[in-house]
Structures are given as C-alpha cells and as structure tokens.
Amino acid sequence: MCIHPSSICDGLFDCPSKEDELLCELPTKCPLGCLCLLYAMKCYEVHLFVSEQLNSILTSEMVSIEFEGVSMHFMMNEHLPFFRNTNATLNFVCHSEQSKITNLQLLDYSNNIVPFLFACRFCCAPKVKVVSLSHNKLNYVHINAFQKLNSLLLVNLSNNMLSSLDSFMCGSKFSLDISFNEIVNFSTAIAGSLNLVRII
C-alpha cells in the first residue's frame, strides 16, 4: 500500500498495520541536528549528548541510520539493515567481531578520509551485501579485510589512492569497483576470482 508522504505522522492511521504513525513520537525526542521519520534517522550534525540519546531511540524495527558530514563512530543496533556515515572526516572504520550487527546489508563510508582497511573490519556484519568506501584516501587493504562475508555482492573502492592489489580477495565471489585509483600492480588471481572488476 502506498501513501502520500504528507500522510505520514499526521495523526491519522492510513496503513492497516498503522506503521505510518510509528516513531512519530519517539521515546525521547529526535536528537538535535537529526531528522527522524518512521524507521529512519538522518543526522547532519551531532551534539555531545546525542550519542546517549541514540540508544534510547533505536528499536529493533529501525531500518536506516545515516550521518552526513558527521565524524562519529556509533555502536549500531544489531537489527539495523542500512548504515551510512558519509561526507565526514572519519579516518578509520571501527568494527569488531564482538559487536555483531546480524542484519546489516549496506554499509556506506563514502567521502571520508579512511587510509587503510585492516583484517576483518566487517566481520561483525556477516550478512552485509554492499560495502562502499569510495572517495576516501585508501592506500592499503589487508588481505583479510573482507573475510567471513559470504553474502557480499559489491565492494566499492573507487576514487581512492590504491596503487596495488595483491590477492586479498582471492576466492571471493563479489563485484569490485576500483575505478579511478592508480593501480599499477594488479594480481590476475584477483580478476579470476571475482564476479566483475571495474578498472578505469
């Protein structure tokens, strides 16, 4: 069932399961610098107390959290399927195997300044399908950076500073975008093991 955006959070139930009026009155108000609508939240600036508020706002139904222009590492809800932290000054991706984000399918750290990816950076998200680190300052990717990601379909490493890729992804079956890098050393073993490699 489709409803007009003006019918969302208007105080009237238009959907049979009433989801058009969910999260309109959050347990605590939407954090300062953020927009909250239904099961999504987008923050353009985050104040010191916001990270504490986020934990009280998150529910198992939340589907998207996006930070734009905000350098913030955030403990994600284990049920969250989409997470973006773009256009900021993040210089590292911090995820550990201890904090499982079991339903995460899209992880986007585009337009930051991340210089390297260490081993098992995304092991906490075993079902992730898309990882984007385009437009960063990546110059090194560890051989096991994408280890244990059996559902992975696409890795976007375009527009970085990579000059070589060894066999860090051999045996993987996902598409890789490494366009607009300065790849000089490219192992043929990588090309043979991936679904699609985009190099420009």
Summary of the structure (lengths in Angstrom):
residues: 200
radius of gyration: 18.8
end to end distance: 42.2
largest distance: 59.9
contacts: 598
relative contact order: 0.09
helix: 10%
strand: 20%
